[in-house]
Amino acid sequence: MITKKNVLIFGGGAYNAQEVYFALRGTVRYNPILASSNDNHSIFIDSNAITDLPYDNDSCFIDQLNKVIRERSIDYIIPTHDTNAMILMENESRINATIVCSPYETTKICRYKSLTYKTLKDTSFVPKTYSRNSSEIEFPIFAKDDKGQGGRNAFIINNYEELFKLDQSVEYVLCEYLPGEEITIDCFTDRNGDIKFIQPRIRARILNGISSRAVAIDITDEISNIVKQINTRIKFRGYWYIQCRKDINGKYKLLEISTRFAGTFNLSKNLDANLPLLALADFSGMDINILPNKQKVILDKSYIDRYFLEYEYKRVYIDFDDTLVFNRETYNTEAMRFLYQCLNKKIELILITKHAYDIYETARNIKLGLNIFNKIIEVPNNEPKYKYIDNTVPSIFIDNAFAERMAVKKELGIPTFDVTNFECLIDWRMI
């Protein structure tokens, strides 16, 4: 049996951190743990989540991080924010775990757009930049915070008057305005410095600075050349990404580079290129090969609700018709997910039904194994189900029929749930 290595994902409250977590959860070699410095959504998906680390600019951060590393037997750390990455790599020699990231100098170059452009100034894909005092600015231009991200402190500037109104306390990079299509390119460089993966995608829709709809596109010679030139000038290891936008001539120009996982890297993951897993493999000394699927994949994000139910139950009574199965032929997949979650938790399952047909024959026809249930109760059609329920064990009752739920709740005091309520019962902390 393989002993799993523990992987700390810092900061764990961010969306990309949670996607890294899901990319690693259930893998054979690694056990991910989300870690952050405040109460956040991570506790809803990771039962081992840490939310009380000091902030990374705190004087005791490294000491407390090493304490967590020791107590949780952490082998690897994956930073998920540009500043986190830079601070961790700057203190790499003081941290008692392997940081899965490019070298410190690279994180610094990528954290500041001015350093990025300076490092790559002799290439054709770096946009033209200006100083605030220049008298030869070709408007419109684009102003962006030197260390900003997600579109914060970013403005189109049309004239000198607007330029002079920019906040003087913010260090802006002023560059040519790029009006064309924007793409993000997921990249992977192994420990030998060889590019192993390039996958561009269109940012079709943006939500809070993250691409909420993304479409994988083909690699062109232009895209490949940009990535390879960057890789020869900057030392990367593992995952990194770049963002580009077309100029007025239809040529891609560089917006930014990052060594952290992008918010939509999971599009590449679902092309069968699990980049967090591959990064850990590379840092473990393994040779890697990546052969992604070629089929078109479109990713679209929306908000998802996750719940804690403050009630510990040991038994579930669940209806069959229009709750577990529709029209004797179609599974309710949310209900099935919940049932198997209960099996993992050793929660007793009781099927309670007024099915008008032979329940055993129906189950055979739809290939439902009734042996997942501890008991099957067939209730006569003219009797209420609550009379067949034992409330001496902490239980819940799930049924699409309002009258049945009302009677169970009123007569037995058992919490009841409609067929639309499975989302409240799903424990995302379970594999």
GISULVEN-V604974 format. One record per residue. N is the residue number from 1. RES is the residue in one small letter. SS is DSSP state (A for helix, B for strand, O for the rest). PSI is psi in radians with two decimals (none if undefined). OMEGA is omega in degrees with one decimal (none if undefined). Layout:
n:N res:RES ss:SS psi:PSI omega:OMEGA
n:N res:RES ss:SS psi:PSI omega:OMEGA
//
This chain:
n:1 res:m ss:O psi:2.36 omega:-179.9
n:2 res:i ss:O psi:2.26 omega:174.5
n:3 res:t ss:O psi:2.12 omega:-177.1
n:4 res:k ss:O psi:2.50 omega:174.0
n:5 res:k ss:B psi:2.42 omega:-180.0
n:6 res:n ss:B psi:2.31 omega:-176.2
n:7 res:v ss:B psi:2.06 omega:177.8
n:8 res:l ss:B psi:2.19 omega:179.0
n:9 res:i ss:B psi:1.97 omega:-172.7
n:10 res:f ss:B psi:2.32 omega:-11.8
n:11 res:g ss:O psi:2.26 omega:-169.2
n:12 res:g ss:O psi:-0.19 omega:-179.2
n:13 res:g ss:O psi:-0.20 omega:-175.6
n:14 res:a ss:O psi:2.71 omega:-178.6
n:15 res:y ss:A psi:-0.79 omega:-177.7
n:16 res:n ss:A psi:-0.54 omega:177.4
n:17 res:a ss:A psi:-0.71 omega:-180.0
n:18 res:q ss:A psi:-0.57 omega:176.1
n:19 res:e ss:A psi:-0.63 omega:173.7
n:20 res:v ss:A psi:-0.74 omega:178.8
n:21 res:y ss:A psi:-0.86 omega:-179.2
n:22 res:f ss:A psi:-0.50 omega:178.2
n:23 res:a ss:A psi:-0.44 omega:-176.4
n:24 res:l ss:A psi:-0.42 omega:-177.7
n:25 res:r ss:O psi:2.29 omega:-179.7
n:26 res:g ss:O psi:-0.07 omega:176.3
n:27 res:t ss:O psi:2.81 omega:-171.7
n:28 res:v ss:O psi:-0.63 omega:-168.5
n:29 res:r ss:O psi:-0.30 omega:-169.6
n:30 res:y ss:B psi:2.50 omega:178.3
n:31 res:n ss:B psi:1.87 omega:-176.3
n:32 res:p ss:B psi:2.55 omega:175.9
n:33 res:i ss:B psi:2.18 omega:178.6
n:34 res:l ss:B psi:2.37 omega:-179.1
n:35 res:a ss:B psi:2.41 omega:-179.3
n:36 res:s ss:O psi:-3.03 omega:-173.4
n:37 res:s ss:O psi:0.27 omega:177.9
n:38 res:n ss:O psi:2.86 omega:177.5
n:39 res:d ss:O psi:2.24 omega:-175.3
n:40 res:n ss:O psi:-2.99 omega:-172.7
n:41 res:h ss:A psi:-0.25 omega:-175.5
n:42 res:s ss:A psi:-0.53 omega:-177.8
n:43 res:i ss:A psi:-0.28 omega:179.2
n:44 res:f ss:A psi:-0.23 omega:-178.4
n:45 res:i ss:O psi:-0.23 omega:-177.6
n:46 res:d ss:O psi:1.95 omega:-178.6
n:47 res:s ss:O psi:-0.28 omega:178.9
n:48 res:n ss:O psi:0.21 omega:-175.7
n:49 res:a ss:O psi:2.51 omega:177.1
n:50 res:i ss:B psi:2.23 omega:-177.9
n:51 res:t ss:O psi:0.19 omega:-175.2
n:52 res:d ss:O psi:0.40 omega:172.8
n:53 res:l ss:O psi:2.56 omega:172.5
n:54 res:p ss:O psi:2.75 omega:174.3
n:55 res:y ss:O psi:2.68 omega:-171.6
n:56 res:d ss:O psi:-0.21 omega:175.7
n:57 res:n ss:O psi:0.09 omega:178.1
n:58 res:d ss:O psi:2.51 omega:-176.9
n:59 res:s ss:O psi:-0.43 omega:-178.4
n:60 res:c ss:O psi:0.16 omega:-174.5
n:61 res:f ss:A psi:-0.86 omega:-175.7
n:62 res:i ss:A psi:-0.74 omega:179.1
n:63 res:d ss:A psi:-0.77 omega:-179.5
n:64 res:q ss:A psi:-0.62 omega:176.4
n:65 res:l ss:A psi:-0.77 omega:178.3
n:66 res:n ss:A psi:-0.55 omega:175.7
n:67 res:k ss:A psi:-0.77 omega:177.0
n:68 res:v ss:A psi:-0.74 omega:178.7
n:69 res:i ss:A psi:-0.74 omega:-179.6
n:70 res:r ss:A psi:-0.82 omega:-175.0
n:71 res:e ss:A psi:-0.57 omega:-178.0
n:72 res:r ss:A psi:0.08 omega:179.9
n:73 res:s ss:O psi:0.93 omega:-177.7
n:74 res:i ss:B psi:2.29 omega:178.0
n:75 res:d ss:B psi:-0.63 omega:-175.2
n:76 res:y ss:B psi:2.65 omega:173.8
n:77 res:i ss:B psi:2.27 omega:174.8
n:78 res:i ss:B psi:1.94 omega:175.7
n:79 res:p ss:B psi:2.52 omega:-176.6
n:80 res:t ss:O psi:0.24 omega:175.3
n:81 res:h ss:O psi:2.57 omega:-176.3
n:82 res:d ss:A psi:-0.74 omega:180.0
n:83 res:t ss:A psi:-0.74 omega:175.0
n:84 res:n ss:A psi:-0.82 omega:-178.1
n:85 res:a ss:A psi:-0.79 omega:-177.5
n:86 res:m ss:A psi:-0.76 omega:-178.8
n:87 res:i ss:A psi:-0.75 omega:179.4
n:88 res:l ss:A psi:-0.76 omega:-179.2
n:89 res:m ss:A psi:-0.56 omega:176.2
n:90 res:e ss:A psi:-0.55 omega:-178.7
n:91 res:n ss:O psi:0.40 omega:-174.2
n:92 res:e ss:A psi:-0.71 omega:-176.4
n:93 res:s ss:A psi:-0.34 omega:-178.7
n:94 res:r ss:A psi:-0.15 omega:-174.2
n:95 res:i ss:O psi:2.26 omega:-171.4
n:96 res:n ss:O psi:0.72 omega:175.0
n:97 res:a ss:O psi:2.80 omega:178.7
n:98 res:t ss:B psi:2.20 omega:179.0
n:99 res:i ss:B psi:2.12 omega:-176.4
n:100 res:v ss:O psi:1.53 omega:-173.6
n:101 res:c ss:O psi:2.82 omega:173.8
n:102 res:s ss:O psi:2.88 omega:-177.7
n:103 res:p ss:O psi:2.83 omega:-177.3
n:104 res:y ss:A psi:-0.82 omega:-177.4
n:105 res:e ss:A psi:-0.62 omega:178.0
n:106 res:t ss:A psi:-0.76 omega:179.1
n:107 res:t ss:A psi:-0.61 omega:178.9
n:108 res:k ss:A psi:-0.78 omega:178.1
n:109 res:i ss:A psi:-0.72 omega:-177.1
n:110 res:c ss:A psi:-0.43 omega:-179.3
n:111 res:r ss:A psi:-0.56 omega:-176.8
n:112 res:y ss:O psi:2.08 omega:-178.0
n:113 res:k ss:A psi:-0.57 omega:179.1
n:114 res:s ss:A psi:-0.69 omega:177.6
n:115 res:l ss:A psi:-0.65 omega:177.0
n:116 res:t ss:A psi:-0.88 omega:-177.6
n:117 res:y ss:A psi:-0.62 omega:178.5
n:118 res:k ss:A psi:-0.74 omega:-179.1
n:119 res:t ss:A psi:-0.56 omega:-175.2
n:120 res:l ss:O psi:0.37 omega:-170.4
n:121 res:k ss:O psi:-0.40 omega:-177.4
n:122 res:d ss:O psi:0.19 omega:179.4
n:123 res:t ss:O psi:2.78 omega:-176.1
n:124 res:s ss:O psi:-0.22 omega:-174.3
n:125 res:f ss:O psi:0.04 omega:174.3
n:126 res:v ss:B psi:2.26 omega:-178.5
n:127 res:p ss:O psi:2.70 omega:176.4
n:128 res:k ss:O psi:2.35 omega:-179.2
n:129 res:t ss:B psi:2.81 omega:-177.3
n:130 res:y ss:B psi:2.71 omega:169.5
n:131 res:s ss:O psi:2.78 omega:-179.5
n:132 res:r ss:O psi:-0.50 omega:-174.8
n:133 res:n ss:O psi:-0.01 omega:-177.2
n:134 res:s ss:O psi:2.45 omega:177.0
n:135 res:s ss:O psi:0.10 omega:-175.9
n:136 res:e ss:O psi:0.61 omega:-179.9
n:137 res:i ss:O psi:2.33 omega:177.5
n:138 res:e ss:O psi:1.70 omega:-178.8
n:139 res:f ss:O psi:2.69 omega:-0.3
n:140 res:p ss:O psi:2.72 omega:174.2
n:141 res:i ss:B psi:3.03 omega:180.0
n:142 res:f ss:B psi:2.24 omega:178.2
n:143 res:a ss:B psi:2.25 omega:178.4
n:144 res:k ss:B psi:2.52 omega:179.1
n:145 res:d ss:B psi:2.29 omega:-177.1
n:146 res:d ss:O psi:-0.62 omega:179.5
n:147 res:k ss:O psi:0.42 omega:179.3
n:148 res:g ss:O psi:2.98 omega:177.7
n:149 res:q ss:O psi:2.84 omega:176.7
n:150 res:g ss:O psi:0.43 omega:177.5
n:151 res:g ss:O psi:0.11 omega:179.5
n:152 res:r ss:O psi:2.47 omega:-179.3
n:153 res:n ss:O psi:0.83 omega:178.4
n:154 res:a ss:B psi:2.24 omega:-172.8
n:155 res:f ss:B psi:2.57 omega:166.5
n:156 res:i ss:B psi:2.24 omega:-179.2
n:157 res:i ss:B psi:2.15 omega:-173.6
n:158 res:n ss:O psi:-0.31 omega:-176.5
n:159 res:n ss:O psi:3.06 omega:-178.6
n:160 res:y ss:A psi:-0.59 omega:-179.9
n:161 res:e ss:A psi:-0.80 omega:177.9
n:162 res:e ss:A psi:-0.60 omega:178.6
n:163 res:l ss:A psi:-0.75 omega:-178.2
n:164 res:f ss:A psi:-0.36 omega:-179.7
n:165 res:k ss:O psi:-0.12 omega:179.2
n:166 res:l ss:O psi:2.49 omega:178.6
n:167 res:d ss:O psi:2.08 omega:-176.9
n:168 res:q ss:O psi:-0.30 omega:-178.5
n:169 res:s ss:O psi:-0.18 omega:179.7
n:170 res:v ss:O psi:2.30 omega:176.7
n:171 res:e ss:O psi:1.81 omega:-177.6
n:172 res:y ss:B psi:2.54 omega:165.5
n:173 res:v ss:B psi:2.20 omega:-179.9
n:174 res:l ss:B psi:2.14 omega:-178.0
n:175 res:c ss:B psi:2.94 omega:-179.8
n:176 res:e ss:B psi:2.55 omega:178.2
n:177 res:y ss:O psi:2.30 omega:-178.3
n:178 res:l ss:O psi:1.84 omega:-171.7
n:179 res:p ss:O psi:-0.11 omega:-168.9
n:180 res:g ss:O psi:-2.89 omega:-177.6
n:181 res:e ss:O psi:2.42 omega:178.3
n:182 res:e ss:B psi:2.42 omega:176.2
n:183 res:i ss:B psi:2.73 omega:169.4
n:184 res:t ss:B psi:2.46 omega:-178.3
n:185 res:i ss:B psi:1.96 omega:173.6
n:186 res:d ss:B psi:2.34 omega:-176.8
n:187 res:c ss:B psi:2.74 omega:176.1
n:188 res:f ss:B psi:2.20 omega:178.0
n:189 res:t ss:B psi:2.26 omega:-178.5
n:190 res:d ss:O psi:-3.14 omega:-174.0
n:191 res:r ss:O psi:-0.26 omega:176.6
n:192 res:n ss:O psi:0.01 omega:-180.0
n:193 res:g ss:O psi:0.15 omega:-178.0
n:194 res:d ss:O psi:2.35 omega:174.7
n:195 res:i ss:B psi:2.15 omega:-179.3
n:196 res:k ss:B psi:-0.26 omega:-173.6
n:197 res:f ss:B psi:2.32 omega:173.0
n:198 res:i ss:B psi:2.11 omega:178.1
n:199 res:q ss:B psi:1.83 omega:176.6
n:200 res:p ss:B psi:2.68 omega:176.5
n:201 res:r ss:B psi:2.58 omega:176.9
n:202 res:i ss:B psi:2.37 omega:173.7
n:203 res:r ss:B psi:1.57 omega:-172.6
n:204 res:a ss:B psi:-0.41 omega:179.3
n:205 res:r ss:B psi:2.42 omega:-175.7
n:206 res:i ss:B psi:2.39 omega:175.8
n:207 res:l ss:B psi:2.02 omega:179.4
n:208 res:n ss:O psi:0.71 omega:175.5
n:209 res:g ss:O psi:-0.07 omega:179.3
n:210 res:i ss:B psi:2.44 omega:177.3
n:211 res:s ss:B psi:1.93 omega:-177.4
n:212 res:s ss:B psi:-0.26 omega:166.9
n:213 res:r ss:B psi:2.20 omega:-177.2
n:214 res:a ss:B psi:2.51 omega:-179.4
n:215 res:v ss:B psi:2.16 omega:176.9
n:216 res:a ss:B psi:2.38 omega:179.1
n:217 res:i ss:O psi:2.92 omega:-178.3
n:218 res:d ss:O psi:2.65 omega:175.3
n:219 res:i ss:O psi:2.19 omega:175.0
n:220 res:t ss:O psi:2.92 omega:176.2
n:221 res:d ss:A psi:-0.67 omega:-179.9
n:222 res:e ss:A psi:-0.82 omega:179.7
n:223 res:i ss:A psi:-0.80 omega:-179.8
n:224 res:s ss:A psi:-0.74 omega:-179.7
n:225 res:n ss:A psi:-0.69 omega:178.1
n:226 res:i ss:A psi:-0.86 omega:-178.4
n:227 res:v ss:A psi:-0.78 omega:-177.2
n:228 res:k ss:A psi:-0.66 omega:177.7
n:229 res:q ss:A psi:-0.72 omega:177.7
n:230 res:i ss:A psi:-0.73 omega:-177.7
n:231 res:n ss:A psi:-0.50 omega:178.6
n:232 res:t ss:A psi:-0.40 omega:-176.6
n:233 res:r ss:A psi:-0.41 omega:-179.1
n:234 res:i ss:O psi:2.39 omega:-175.9
n:235 res:k ss:O psi:1.91 omega:178.5
n:236 res:f ss:O psi:2.76 omega:168.2
n:237 res:r ss:O psi:2.25 omega:-178.1
n:238 res:g ss:B psi:-2.55 omega:-176.0
n:239 res:y ss:B psi:2.53 omega:168.2
n:240 res:w ss:B psi:2.87 omega:178.3
n:241 res:y ss:B psi:2.78 omega:175.3
n:242 res:i ss:B psi:2.70 omega:173.4
n:243 res:q ss:B psi:2.37 omega:-179.7
n:244 res:c ss:B psi:2.74 omega:174.9
n:245 res:r ss:B psi:2.55 omega:-178.5
n:246 res:k ss:B psi:2.46 omega:176.9
n:247 res:d ss:O psi:-2.99 omega:-176.4
n:248 res:i ss:O psi:-0.29 omega:179.3
n:249 res:n ss:O psi:0.09 omega:178.8
n:250 res:g ss:O psi:0.26 omega:178.2
n:251 res:k ss:O psi:2.45 omega:179.6
n:252 res:y ss:B psi:2.33 omega:173.0
n:253 res:k ss:B psi:2.62 omega:-175.2
n:254 res:l ss:B psi:2.31 omega:171.3
n:255 res:l ss:B psi:-0.99 omega:-179.0
n:256 res:e ss:B psi:2.90 omega:176.1
n:257 res:i ss:B psi:2.59 omega:176.9
n:258 res:s ss:B psi:2.60 omega:176.7
n:259 res:t ss:O psi:-0.07 omega:177.0
n:260 res:r ss:O psi:2.95 omega:176.3
n:261 res:f ss:O psi:2.30 omega:178.7
n:262 res:a ss:O psi:2.79 omega:-178.6
n:263 res:g ss:O psi:-0.25 omega:-177.7
n:264 res:t ss:O psi:0.45 omega:178.7
n:265 res:f ss:O psi:-0.39 omega:-176.0
n:266 res:n ss:A psi:-0.22 omega:169.8
n:267 res:l ss:A psi:-0.79 omega:176.6
n:268 res:s ss:A psi:-0.67 omega:178.6
n:269 res:k ss:A psi:-0.68 omega:-177.3
n:270 res:n ss:O psi:0.12 omega:163.3
n:271 res:l ss:O psi:0.22 omega:-178.2
n:272 res:d ss:O psi:0.69 omega:173.2
n:273 res:a ss:O psi:1.46 omega:-177.5
n:274 res:n ss:O psi:1.57 omega:-169.9
n:275 res:l ss:A psi:-0.66 omega:173.1
n:276 res:p ss:A psi:-0.73 omega:178.8
n:277 res:l ss:A psi:-0.71 omega:178.7
n:278 res:l ss:A psi:-0.64 omega:177.5
n:279 res:a ss:A psi:-0.76 omega:178.0
n:280 res:l ss:A psi:-0.68 omega:177.6
n:281 res:a ss:A psi:-0.75 omega:179.6
n:282 res:d ss:A psi:-0.77 omega:179.8
n:283 res:f ss:A psi:-0.24 omega:174.4
n:284 res:s ss:O psi:-0.01 omega:178.3
n:285 res:g ss:O psi:0.18 omega:179.3
n:286 res:m ss:O psi:2.56 omega:170.5
n:287 res:d ss:O psi:2.37 omega:-175.8
n:288 res:i ss:O psi:2.66 omega:171.3
n:289 res:n ss:O psi:2.49 omega:-179.0
n:290 res:i ss:O psi:2.14 omega:177.9
n:291 res:l ss:O psi:1.49 omega:-175.6
n:292 res:p ss:O psi:2.77 omega:172.7
n:293 res:n ss:O psi:2.69 omega:-177.7
n:294 res:k ss:O psi:-0.10 omega:-179.0
n:295 res:q ss:O psi:2.61 omega:179.9
n:296 res:k ss:O psi:2.32 omega:177.1
n:297 res:v ss:O psi:2.32 omega:175.0
n:298 res:i ss:B psi:2.26 omega:178.5
n:299 res:l ss:B psi:2.39 omega:174.1
n:300 res:d ss:B psi:2.33 omega:-176.7
n:301 res:k ss:O psi:2.64 omega:167.6
n:302 res:s ss:O psi:2.93 omega:177.9
n:303 res:y ss:O psi:2.57 omega:176.1
n:304 res:i ss:O psi:2.42 omega:178.2
n:305 res:d ss:O psi:2.38 omega:173.5
n:306 res:r ss:O psi:2.65 omega:-167.9
n:307 res:y ss:O psi:2.65 omega:162.6
n:308 res:f ss:O psi:2.23 omega:174.4
n:309 res:l ss:O psi:2.00 omega:-176.5
n:310 res:e ss:O psi:1.09 omega:177.8
n:311 res:y ss:O psi:2.11 omega:-178.3
n:312 res:e ss:O psi:1.98 omega:-177.8
n:313 res:y ss:O psi:2.64 omega:-178.1
n:314 res:k ss:O psi:-0.16 omega:-175.8
n:315 res:r ss:B psi:2.52 omega:177.3
n:316 res:v ss:B psi:2.17 omega:168.8
n:317 res:y ss:B psi:2.17 omega:-176.5
n:318 res:i ss:B psi:2.40 omega:178.4
n:319 res:d ss:O psi:2.83 omega:179.1
n:320 res:f ss:O psi:-1.16 omega:-173.5
n:321 res:d ss:B psi:2.20 omega:177.0
n:322 res:d ss:O psi:0.24 omega:172.2
n:323 res:t ss:O psi:-1.02 omega:178.1
n:324 res:l ss:O psi:-0.65 omega:-178.1
n:325 res:v ss:B psi:2.43 omega:178.1
n:326 res:f ss:B psi:2.30 omega:174.1
n:327 res:n ss:O psi:0.53 omega:177.6
n:328 res:r ss:O psi:0.36 omega:-176.6
n:329 res:e ss:O psi:-0.39 omega:-173.6
n:330 res:t ss:B psi:2.16 omega:178.6
n:331 res:y ss:B psi:2.51 omega:164.8
n:332 res:n ss:O psi:1.79 omega:-172.3
n:333 res:t ss:A psi:-0.54 omega:175.7
n:334 res:e ss:A psi:-0.71 omega:178.4
n:335 res:a ss:A psi:-0.71 omega:179.7
n:336 res:m ss:A psi:-0.69 omega:176.4
n:337 res:r ss:A psi:-0.76 omega:-179.4
n:338 res:f ss:A psi:-0.74 omega:-179.6
n:339 res:l ss:A psi:-0.76 omega:-179.5
n:340 res:y ss:A psi:-0.49 omega:171.1
n:341 res:q ss:A psi:-0.74 omega:178.4
n:342 res:c ss:A psi:-0.70 omega:177.2
n:343 res:l ss:A psi:-0.72 omega:177.6
n:344 res:n ss:A psi:-0.58 omega:-178.2
n:345 res:k ss:O psi:0.03 omega:-178.4
n:346 res:k ss:O psi:0.63 omega:176.4
n:347 res:i ss:O psi:2.33 omega:-177.4
n:348 res:e ss:B psi:2.38 omega:179.9
n:349 res:l ss:B psi:2.22 omega:177.6
n:350 res:i ss:B psi:2.12 omega:175.8
n:351 res:l ss:B psi:2.12 omega:179.9
n:352 res:i ss:B psi:2.05 omega:-166.5
n:353 res:t ss:B psi:2.65 omega:169.9
n:354 res:k ss:O psi:0.58 omega:-176.5
n:355 res:h ss:O psi:2.25 omega:-174.2
n:356 res:a ss:O psi:-0.21 omega:-177.9
n:357 res:y ss:O psi:-3.05 omega:176.3
n:358 res:d ss:O psi:1.93 omega:-175.0
n:359 res:i ss:A psi:-0.58 omega:-178.3
n:360 res:y ss:A psi:-0.68 omega:177.2
n:361 res:e ss:A psi:-0.74 omega:177.4
n:362 res:t ss:A psi:-0.77 omega:179.7
n:363 res:a ss:A psi:-0.73 omega:178.1
n:364 res:r ss:A psi:-0.71 omega:-177.1
n:365 res:n ss:A psi:-0.58 omega:-178.8
n:366 res:i ss:O psi:0.13 omega:177.4
n:367 res:k ss:O psi:0.65 omega:175.0
n:368 res:l ss:O psi:2.09 omega:177.1
n:369 res:g ss:O psi:1.89 omega:-177.8
n:370 res:l ss:A psi:-0.13 omega:179.2
n:371 res:n ss:A psi:-0.09 omega:173.4
n:372 res:i ss:A psi:-0.27 omega:-179.2
n:373 res:f ss:O psi:2.41 omega:175.9
n:374 res:n ss:O psi:-0.46 omega:-177.0
n:375 res:k ss:B psi:2.60 omega:174.5
n:376 res:i ss:B psi:2.14 omega:-179.9
n:377 res:i ss:B psi:2.08 omega:176.3
n:378 res:e ss:B psi:2.03 omega:-174.6
n:379 res:v ss:O psi:2.29 omega:175.0
n:380 res:p ss:O psi:2.56 omega:-173.6
n:381 res:n ss:O psi:-0.45 omega:-176.1
n:382 res:n ss:O psi:0.19 omega:179.8
n:383 res:e ss:O psi:2.60 omega:177.3
n:384 res:p ss:O psi:2.61 omega:-177.0
n:385 res:k ss:A psi:-0.48 omega:-174.1
n:386 res:y ss:A psi:-0.47 omega:-179.1
n:387 res:k ss:A psi:-0.26 omega:-177.0
n:388 res:y ss:A psi:0.18 omega:-176.3
n:389 res:i ss:O psi:2.36 omega:177.6
n:390 res:d ss:O psi:2.02 omega:-178.0
n:391 res:n ss:O psi:0.32 omega:176.5
n:392 res:t ss:O psi:-0.26 omega:175.8
n:393 res:v ss:O psi:2.34 omega:178.3
n:394 res:p ss:O psi:2.07 omega:-171.2
n:395 res:s ss:B psi:2.90 omega:166.8
n:396 res:i ss:B psi:2.77 omega:-177.9
n:397 res:f ss:B psi:2.24 omega:-177.9
n:398 res:i ss:B psi:2.13 omega:-177.4
n:399 res:d ss:O psi:2.47 omega:178.6
n:400 res:n ss:O psi:-0.26 omega:-176.7
n:401 res:a ss:O psi:2.06 omega:-178.6
n:402 res:f ss:A psi:-0.75 omega:-176.9
n:403 res:a ss:A psi:-0.69 omega:178.3
n:404 res:e ss:A psi:-0.75 omega:179.1
n:405 res:r ss:A psi:-0.77 omega:-178.9
n:406 res:m ss:A psi:-0.74 omega:-179.4
n:407 res:a ss:A psi:-0.74 omega:179.2
n:408 res:v ss:A psi:-0.77 omega:-179.3
n:409 res:k ss:A psi:-0.76 omega:-176.8
n:410 res:k ss:A psi:-0.77 omega:-174.0
n:411 res:e ss:A psi:-0.55 omega:-173.1
n:412 res:l ss:A psi:-0.28 omega:-178.6
n:413 res:g ss:O psi:0.40 omega:-179.9
n:414 res:i ss:O psi:2.35 omega:175.5
n:415 res:p ss:B psi:2.40 omega:-178.4
n:416 res:t ss:B psi:2.65 omega:-176.9
n:417 res:f ss:B psi:2.40 omega:176.7
n:418 res:d ss:O psi:2.97 omega:176.7
n:419 res:v ss:A psi:-0.35 omega:179.3
n:420 res:t ss:A psi:0.02 omega:-172.2
n:421 res:n ss:A psi:0.18 omega:-177.9
n:422 res:f ss:A psi:-0.52 omega:-179.8
n:423 res:e ss:A psi:-0.55 omega:179.4
n:424 res:c ss:A psi:-0.34 omega:-175.6
n:425 res:l ss:A psi:-0.19 omega:-179.8
n:426 res:i ss:O psi:2.22 omega:177.2
n:427 res:d ss:O psi:1.80 omega:-176.6
n:428 res:w ss:O psi:-0.14 omega:177.5
n:429 res:r ss:O psi:-0.22 omega:177.7
n:430 res:m ss:O psi:2.53 omega:175.0
n:431 res:i ss:O psi:none omega:none
//
